[in-house]
Each structure stands twice: as C-alpha cells, then as structure tokens.
C-alpha cells in the first residue's frame, strides 16, 4: 500500500472520529482539546496528500 492510500485511510478514520466529537465543546474541556487535536491531524494529513499529488503532477 503506498503512502497516498495510507493517508486517505487515516483521513477517513479521523473524519469518523471528528463526527463523534462535539464541535461546540469549549477549548478548555477535554472534548474541546480532543476536537482540536483531531482537526490538526486532519489538516496535516490533507497537506501531505496535496504535496504528494503535486509531486505526482510535476512528474
């Protein structure tokens, strides 16, 4: 399995986790911090996916 497929699976997993969390939870609560961590992971995964796609397009 290549890196792009792994990242897409991770993205789907974190999106499902995000759906279970309360997006309106205050940041100072544990759930609010978990939501922020999940969003951060999703952004980093998306950035890596975009980078891989740009590299493939440049070839």
Secondary structure as a PSIPRED ss2 file (coil, helix, strand):
# PSIPRED VFORMAT (PSIPRED V4.0)

   1 X C   1.000  0.000  0.000
   2 X C   1.000  0.000  0.000
   3 X H   0.000  1.000  0.000
   4 X H   0.000  1.000  0.000
   5 X H   0.000  1.000  0.000
   6 X H   0.000  1.000  0.000
   7 X H   0.000  1.000  0.000
   8 X H   0.000  1.000  0.000
   9 X H   0.000  1.000  0.000
  10 X H   0.000  1.000  0.000
  11 X H   0.000  1.000  0.000
  12 X H   0.000  1.000  0.000
  13 X H   0.000  1.000  0.000
  14 X H   0.000  1.000  0.000
  15 X H   0.000  1.000  0.000
  16 X H   0.000  1.000  0.000
  17 X H   0.000  1.000  0.000
  18 X H   0.000  1.000  0.000
  19 X H   0.000  1.000  0.000
  20 X H   0.000  1.000  0.000
  21 X C   1.000  0.000  0.000
  22 X C   1.000  0.000  0.000
  23 X C   1.000  0.000  0.000
  24 X C   1.000  0.000  0.000
  25 X C   1.000  0.000  0.000
  26 X C   1.000  0.000  0.000
  27 X C   1.000  0.000  0.000
  28 X C   1.000  0.000  0.000
  29 X C   1.000  0.000  0.000
  30 X H   0.000  1.000  0.000
  31 X H   0.000  1.000  0.000
  32 X H   0.000  1.000  0.000
  33 X H   0.000  1.000  0.000
  34 X H   0.000  1.000  0.000
  35 X H   0.000  1.000  0.000
  36 X H   0.000  1.000  0.000
  37 X H   0.000  1.000  0.000
  38 X H   0.000  1.000  0.000
  39 X H   0.000  1.000  0.000
  40 X H   0.000  1.000  0.000
  41 X H   0.000  1.000  0.000
  42 X H   0.000  1.000  0.000
  43 X H   0.000  1.000  0.000
  44 X H   0.000  1.000  0.000
  45 X H   0.000  1.000  0.000
  46 X H   0.000  1.000  0.000
  47 X H   0.000  1.000  0.000
  48 X H   0.000  1.000  0.000
  49 X H   0.000  1.000  0.000
  50 X H   0.000  1.000  0.000
  51 X H   0.000  1.000  0.000
  52 X H   0.000  1.000  0.000
  53 X H   0.000  1.000  0.000
  54 X H   0.000  1.000  0.000
  55 X H   0.000  1.000  0.000
  56 X H   0.000  1.000  0.000
  57 X H   0.000  1.000  0.000
  58 X H   0.000  1.000  0.000
  59 X C   1.000  0.000  0.000
